[in-house]
Structure formats: C-alpha cells, structure tokens
Amino acid sequence: MTSFTPDLSHLNTGDYAKIYRPSTDTFVMIDALMSDLSYLNNLYPTTFLEIGVGSGAVLTSIAMHYKQGYFIGMDINPYALETTLKTLRNNGVSGDMIHSSIFNSPLIPHSIDVIICNPPYVESTTEEYELGQTSPGLVSAYAGGPDGRVFIEKLLVIYSELLTEKGVMYLLTESTNGKIPGTHILHRRIGGEGLSVYRLCRDESSTMLR
C-alpha cells in the first residue's frame, strides 16, 4: 500500500485550539482510502469533496495521490478551511474551500466523484449536537447527538444527490453508531473505540439501519 501521509509540521498548539487535532480516526480514514486505491483508480475520479476538513490531513493525503484532480473542502468552521489551505500548500497541492454546512450545500448536484467524511460521531445530547452545528468550534467536530448518528443519518439521505453516476462516499463511523449501508473497507479497535470506514455507492440504500 502506498503511503501518502501529509506533513503537518506547520501546525501548532494555537491551531489545535481551534480545529480538530489529527487523531486515530484521521489516520484510519487515510489508511482506508490508501487501501482502496485499486477500486478508486478504476473509477478515474477527478472531483473530490471532504466534508469537515479539520486540519486538512485527509484531503491533502488523497490530493497527494490524485494530483490532477479537483479538491474541495467544506466545513462550518472557517479556521478549519484556512488551516486546510495551509496544509495543502505545505504539501505541494491545492484545492478550494467552501464555508458551508453540507446540508445547505451550494454544490451542483451529481458533480462529485468521491466524498470523504469523518463525521461528528461521538454520542452526545441533542443540545450539544445542535450547538456544534450552529456555533462552529471543536464541539462541531465530535458531537453526534444520540447514538452519535444525527449527522450520519442526515448525510445518508442526501449524499447520493451530490455524487456522479460512478461516484462513491467514504464514511467513518464508530461501533456505537449502529449499522451502516455499504461496503466495509476497514475496521480498527483502538482503546475503547471500534472505528470502521464504509464505501457507499450512489445507488446504495439510504435506509437507516440499526
């Protein structure tokens, strides 16, 4: 498996006070994408979207492999978008940022070949989830509401509207989030977390499985 781990040496403690620090789930997503390159290569993808970019580590990793692609980062935290642009530049690649929620997306329907999302999946109260979605900050990166599924369920309803006919979405979840439709790409249990990455095609059932 080819490694495309980005250089994050330009980031500091001041950055990590405002954005999600690259952690186990970040690198699980990178590993899942790299392990699925043979599948992705057969799609000849050209447009990539990461929902919730944080530090930009994941988007930069895939951009380092598909250098001729078009890379879009979307986040409700403006500092995360600024940081992602720095991470991309620090690794010799580039992309465009959109300050928006995916649920109010300005993107053209059926325009994205690959969606990548490490959603807020940690179990929390509904109030904490709603606070994270309306007051962007660190809480928006982790608070997932009851069962950690609120953001995930909403995303499963709309993602296919963004994908091209050949498009796929890579979604990271934690074992407490329940069942997810799609192909299970990678699973790792680290500490108390059981992290999984799923590949969902455009025509995948969006039925809310539990």
C-alpha angles and dihedrals in degrees: 000000000000115000121224101170107163125232107250097175092118092067121091142182090276090060092047091054088066105032139040109277112232104262142164093297091051092057093041087059092048091049091049092052093047091048090053097049094112089060093044094047090058089058093055090218119199105170123058130182127189115196109210104012102189106175093355092244096131097042090047091050094056091041090055088060100040097039094165093055130100112247126200127186121197126190140148089221108081093199090058089056092050091048093049092054088053091049092050092049092045088058098045099256135099144209146163126260129215121199100213147099113259087234090064094037120168090199121122111255116257093011103116125082098187128025118190121192134173094180131196096276105160115115110253141147119284088244092056091048092051091047090054092051095049101035105042115217139102093314090063089062097059116014106102102168124231110000086357087269107112097094092036095054093048090049093050089058096054110026096090090059089065099044126092117234091270094038130127137191126217111208127185119208140170123236093251089061092076130224123346127196117238141054117319106232105173140000129190131173111206119171108318095339128093104198124193135179120208131195113217123190123213093258094046115130111261092199109140102246122193 
